Amino acid sequence: MTTGTEQTKLRVGFIGIGGMGSRMASRLLAAGYPLTIYNRARERTHALEERGAQVAALPETLAAGSDVVFSSVADDAAIGSVMLGQGGALTAARPGTIFIDMSTVLPSTSRGLCAAGLERGVAFLDAPVSGTTSTAEQGQLLIFVGGEKSVYESCRPIFSILGKESFYMGPTGAGAMMKLCANTLLGVGMQALAEAVAFGLKGGLERDRLLEVIGNTAVVSRSQISKLKNVSSGAYPAEFPLRLMSKDFGLIADTATHLAATMPSTAAAQRMCAMESARQSAAGREEDFSSIIRAMERISV
Ligand SMILES: NC(=O)c1ccc[n+]([C@@H]2O[C@H](COP(=O)([O-])OP(=O)(O)OC[C@H]3O[C@@H](n4cnc5c(N)ncnc54)[C@H](OP(=O)(O)O)[C@@H]3O)[C@@H](O)[C@H]2O)c1
């Protein structure tokens, strides 16, 4: 990978123009990279196409014409499909291409993709992110990277367009593992906050006062404070959808089973999250993961 002004000549591909991918791809386009995008549902590519991005019909077409291929798709099945399925990006990659997967998936999935890449002479980094769609839009994500350190070093300039900081975590899968640690805290922390709110209400505390004072305690994080606004307004716009939190709890549980790691609080939080996620999905609703607070309130009345 080249650096400085030369870097703007790198041809960048982006697979997965969803909530996160659209915002990251938008930043790469704004930074002057020639950009090709692919999304399974074509309509999600229109806004970036109007701003000058090329749209590829298949991931393999995108990979054939890119020096660096980013991806940000929903889950392990999706990354398997866009990389190794029919017309998949890795099936057509040229030796020397760098693949950077920013999806939240199992560490073992990242290792499998890296091995498939090595067979074709391409480098692969797992680089999942911590943040939301708005932090992605502002280039303020935290990026956790696993893979060859020299490849990571060569990619730091491009990571700096997407995140406020990137952290090299170790060999392939280490970025994915770090992301699961961060989301363990995120999910269990939100469940704890939900229980505290429901508990306080049940104990007769006045709602607005309870939320205000919880927000002032040192034990509540900045991101949790921002979610207390959802509780006040009763609206939970999906910044980080509950369905993705539920998916991530599944990845954490699978990995914990594999490692024989004991995570009792996480298991309890996962059950609540899965139940509420199923309820929202049956009702055709997509809400933020903080809506678990409302779910706990309802259970507790
Ligand atoms: N949203 C957040 O705040 C956030 C924060 C940190 C990390 N993440 C992680 O970032 C990744 C992307 O999240 P997002 O919020 O952008 O999700 P999203 O808005 O639901 O977008 C999902 C993307 O994956 C694609 N996709 C899903 N299933 C597919 C399949 N079987 N084959 C091909 N493409 C498929 C979708 O294509 P279609 O448009 O065709 O469905 C879309 O491009 C996830 O792994 C998520 O856990 C999200």
The ligand as an ORCA input file, in Angstrom:
! r2SCAN-3c Opt
* xyz 0 1
  N     -25.018     -0.388     13.439
  C     -24.099     -0.205     14.366
  O     -24.194      0.707     15.204
  C     -22.877     -1.099     14.407
  C     -21.834     -0.752     15.279
  C     -20.688     -1.542     15.322
  C     -20.607     -2.669     14.523
  N     -21.658     -3.000     13.706
  C     -21.505     -4.209     12.866
  O     -21.261     -3.781     11.525
  C     -21.849     -4.718     10.614
  C     -22.818     -3.974      9.688
  O     -23.839     -3.413     10.489
  P     -24.942     -2.404      9.875
  O     -25.468     -1.621     11.019
  O     -24.405     -1.714      8.677
  O     -26.054     -3.475      9.436
  P     -27.222     -3.270      8.357
  O     -27.602     -1.840      8.222
  O     -28.257     -4.278      8.725
  O     -26.528     -3.714      6.981
  C     -26.184     -5.043      6.790
  C     -25.436     -5.197      5.484
  O     -25.170     -6.595      5.287
  C     -25.733     -7.002      4.038
  N     -26.175     -8.391      4.113
  C     -26.931     -8.971      5.082
  N     -27.104    -10.283      4.814
  C     -26.459    -10.517      3.642
  C     -26.255    -11.683      2.844
  N     -26.745    -12.880      3.216
  N     -25.549    -11.573      1.704
  C     -25.023    -10.364      1.342
  N     -25.163     -9.229      2.037
  C     -25.871     -9.316      3.188
  C     -26.902     -6.058      3.828
  O     -27.280     -6.081      2.478
  P     -28.838     -5.754      2.076
  O     -28.933     -4.270      2.069
  O     -28.974     -6.373      0.732
  O     -29.710     -6.407      3.121
  C     -26.270     -4.736      4.272
  O     -25.388     -4.252      3.295
  C     -22.520     -5.788     11.485
  O     -21.678     -6.901     11.603
  C     -22.728     -5.092     12.809
  O     -22.795     -6.012     13.894
  C     -22.773     -2.238     13.622
*
